[in-house]
Amino acid sequence: MSRRLRIAAFVVLAVLVLAACAAGPNPEVDAGADPAGFWLGLWQGFIAPITFFIALFTDNVNIYEVNNNGNWYDFGFVIGAGLLFSGGLFGRRKR
């Protein structure tokens, strides 16, 4: 098998794997409730490790709020998780 054919096969496989990860509609979303926004996303991103641990043992706790307002919730979630995991909150300078 030539190198170009292997690269093409890898690219096609990668595209198929990424397409399989695309989110679909969630029928359990309560349309009457207010969607979660930036601040709730920030908080839920920050407590994500604790929520993940609890979600392993119970069915009624989720890490990610499904009923959200879109990009602002996502941005807050990423910032909240980034503060904890990147060392932005508890990081120190090297001496």
C-alpha positions as CSV (number, residue, x, y, z in Angstrom):
1,M,0.0,0.0,0.0
2,S,1.5,3.3,-1.0
3,R,2.0,6.1,1.5
4,R,-0.6,8.4,-0.2
5,L,-3.2,5.7,0.0
6,R,-2.6,5.1,3.7
7,I,-2.8,8.9,4.4
8,A,-6.1,9.1,2.4
9,A,-7.5,6.1,4.3
10,F,-6.5,7.7,7.6
11,V,-8.1,11.0,6.7
12,V,-11.4,9.2,5.7
13,L,-11.4,7.2,8.9
14,A,-10.7,10.3,11.0
15,V,-13.6,12.2,9.3
16,L,-15.9,9.2,9.9
17,V,-14.9,9.0,13.6
18,L,-15.4,12.7,14.1
19,A,-18.8,12.7,12.3
20,A,-19.9,9.9,14.6
21,C,-19.3,12.2,17.6
22,A,-21.7,14.9,16.3
23,A,-24.4,15.7,18.8
24,G,-28.1,15.1,18.1
25,P,-31.3,16.5,19.5
26,N,-32.2,15.6,23.1
27,P,-35.9,14.9,23.6
28,E,-35.6,15.4,27.4
29,V,-35.0,19.1,27.2
30,D,-37.6,21.1,29.1
31,A,-38.6,23.9,26.7
32,G,-40.4,25.9,29.5
33,A,-37.4,26.2,31.8
34,D,-34.9,29.0,31.4
35,P,-31.7,27.8,29.6
36,A,-28.4,27.8,31.5
37,G,-26.2,30.8,30.6
38,F,-22.6,31.8,30.9
39,W,-22.4,32.0,34.7
40,L,-24.0,28.6,35.3
41,G,-21.6,27.2,32.6
42,L,-18.6,28.7,34.4
43,W,-19.7,27.1,37.7
44,Q,-20.5,23.7,36.2
45,G,-17.1,23.7,34.4
46,F,-15.4,24.5,37.7
47,I,-17.1,21.7,39.6
48,A,-16.9,19.2,36.6
49,P,-14.5,16.8,38.4
50,I,-16.7,16.4,41.4
51,T,-19.8,16.2,39.2
52,F,-18.1,13.5,37.1
53,F,-17.4,11.4,40.2
54,I,-21.0,11.7,41.4
55,A,-22.4,11.0,37.9
56,L,-20.5,7.6,37.9
57,F,-22.7,6.4,40.7
58,T,-26.1,8.0,40.0
59,D,-28.3,8.4,37.0
60,N,-29.9,11.8,37.8
61,V,-26.7,13.9,37.8
62,N,-25.1,15.1,34.5
63,I,-21.9,16.9,34.0
64,Y,-23.1,19.1,31.2
65,E,-26.4,21.0,31.2
66,V,-28.4,20.1,28.2
67,N,-30.9,23.0,28.4
68,N,-28.4,25.8,27.8
69,N,-28.3,29.0,25.7
70,G,-25.6,27.7,23.3
71,N,-22.2,29.3,22.8
72,W,-22.2,31.4,26.0
73,Y,-22.8,28.4,28.2
74,D,-20.1,26.4,26.3
75,F,-17.7,29.4,26.7
76,G,-18.3,29.5,30.5
77,F,-18.0,25.8,30.8
78,V,-14.6,25.8,29.1
79,I,-13.3,28.7,31.1
80,G,-14.5,27.1,34.4
81,A,-12.8,23.8,33.5
82,G,-9.7,25.6,32.3
83,L,-9.3,27.5,35.5
84,L,-9.2,24.3,37.4
85,F,-7.3,22.1,35.0
86,S,-4.8,24.5,33.5
87,G,-3.4,25.8,36.8
88,G,-4.9,29.2,36.3
89,L,-6.5,29.1,39.7
90,F,-4.0,27.1,41.8
91,G,-0.9,27.5,39.6
92,R,2.4,28.8,40.9
93,R,5.4,30.3,39.3
94,K,8.5,28.2,39.1
95,R,11.3,29.5,41.3
